[in-house]
Amino acid sequence: MKSTFTALLLLFTFSIVFSQSRTLSFKNQSLESLDRQFYIAEVIDSRPNKQAVGEVQAGL
């Protein structure tokens, strides 16, 4: 059981080490005017770091 745990730990560690971080950029575009029954008065973004929305890791 100890060797299985060690093997899984090593596999998990290698997947983190060899993963790649990528940045996705989106164009600023407005949405089409829809016949909707609501109104958005305000959008509040209180995140301390507004550089990115999230992070995706691609790799093993």
MOVEN-V353554 format. One record per backbone hydrogen bond with DSSP energy under -0.5 kcal/mol. NH is the residue of the N-H (numbers start at 1). CO is the residue of the C=O. E is the energy in kcal/mol with one decimal. If there is no record, write none. Layout:
NH/CO/E + NH/CO/E
This chain:
5/1/-2.3 + 6/2/-2.2 + 7/3/-2.4 + 8/4/-2.4 + 9/5/-2.4 + 10/6/-2.4 + 11/7/-2.3 + 12/8/-2.4 + 13/9/-2.4 + 14/10/-2.6 + 15/11/-1.9 + 16/12/-1.6 + 17/13/-2.3 + 18/14/-2.4 + 19/16/-0.8 + 20/58/-3.5 + 22/56/-1.0 + 24/22/-0.5 + 29/27/-0.8 + 34/32/-0.6 + 36/34/-1.5 + 41/39/-0.8 + 45/43/-0.5 + 46/44/-0.7 + 50/48/-0.7 + 56/22/-0.5 + 58/20/-2.3 + 58/56/-0.5
